[in-house]
């Protein structure tokens, strides 16, 4: 689901675009990210970065999609998050 690599948080995400509300919650072996943006012309990825940046208290540039740019399944790195949303533990 997620693990720490130094000060960075690496997460396996399953993204659902065109959701009615934005949310981030654990589901089986991945985190589920539901976002309002459509999966058109990279808009969902851009929106996902912005959404995760707000959730973790970092600049948008510190949210990196490492794998799955064109897939619903993504590996995302949050560089040195300032806060953790509900469902995350620091260890």
C-alpha positions in Angstrom: 0.0 0.0 0.0 2.7 2.5 1.0 6.2 2.5 2.5 8.8 5.0 3.5 12.1 5.4 1.6 14.1 7.8 3.7 12.0 10.9 4.1 9.9 10.1 1.0 6.6 8.3 1.0 6.0 5.8 -1.8 2.3 4.8 -2.4 0.6 2.3 -4.7 -2.5 4.1 -5.9 -5.6 2.9 -7.8 -7.1 6.1 -9.3 -10.8 6.5 -10.1 -11.3 9.7 -12.3 -14.7 11.5 -12.6 -15.7 10.8 -9.0 -18.3 12.9 -7.3 -15.9 13.8 -4.5 -12.2 13.7 -4.0 -11.0 11.1 -1.5 -7.9 9.1 -0.5 -8.5 5.8 1.5 -7.0 2.4 2.0 -8.4 -0.5 0.0 -6.9 -4.0 0.1 -3.2 -3.7 -1.0 -3.4 -0.2 -2.5 -4.6 3.3 -1.6 -7.7 4.3 -3.5 -7.7 7.9 -4.9 -11.0 9.2 -6.2 -10.7 12.5 -8.0 -13.2 14.7 -9.9 -11.0 15.3 -12.9 -11.6 13.5 -16.2 -8.9 11.2 -17.7 -8.4 13.4 -20.7 -5.1 15.0 -21.9 -3.3 14.4 -18.6 -5.9 16.4 -16.6 -6.4 13.6 -14.1 -2.7 13.2 -13.4 -2.3 17.0 -13.0 -5.3 17.1 -10.7 -4.1 14.1 -8.7 -0.7 15.8 -8.1 -2.5 18.9 -6.9 -4.9 16.9 -4.7 -2.1 14.8 -3.1 0.0 17.9 -2.5 -2.9 19.5 -0.5 -3.4 16.2 1.5 0.3 15.9 2.4 1.1 19.6 2.8 3.8 19.8 0.1 4.3 21.7 -3.1 2.8 20.1 -6.2 6.4 19.7 -7.6 7.1 17.3 -4.7 4.5 14.8 -5.9 6.0 12.5 -8.5 4.2 9.8 -10.5 7.0 7.3 -10.8 5.0 4.5 -12.6 1.7 4.4 -14.4 1.4 7.8 -16.0 -1.2 6.4 -18.4 -2.7 3.8 -16.1 -5.2 3.7 -13.2 -2.6 1.9 -11.1 0.2 4.3 -10.2 3.3 4.4 -8.0 3.5 7.9 -6.5 6.3 9.5 -4.5 5.6 12.3 -2.0 8.9 14.0 -1.2 9.2 14.8 2.5 5.5 15.2 3.4 4.7 17.8 6.1 1.6 16.0 7.3 -0.2 12.7 6.9 -3.9 12.3 6.1 -6.1 9.9 8.1 -5.1 6.3 7.6 -1.4 6.9 7.5 1.1 6.2 10.3 4.7 7.6 10.3 6.3 4.2 10.9 
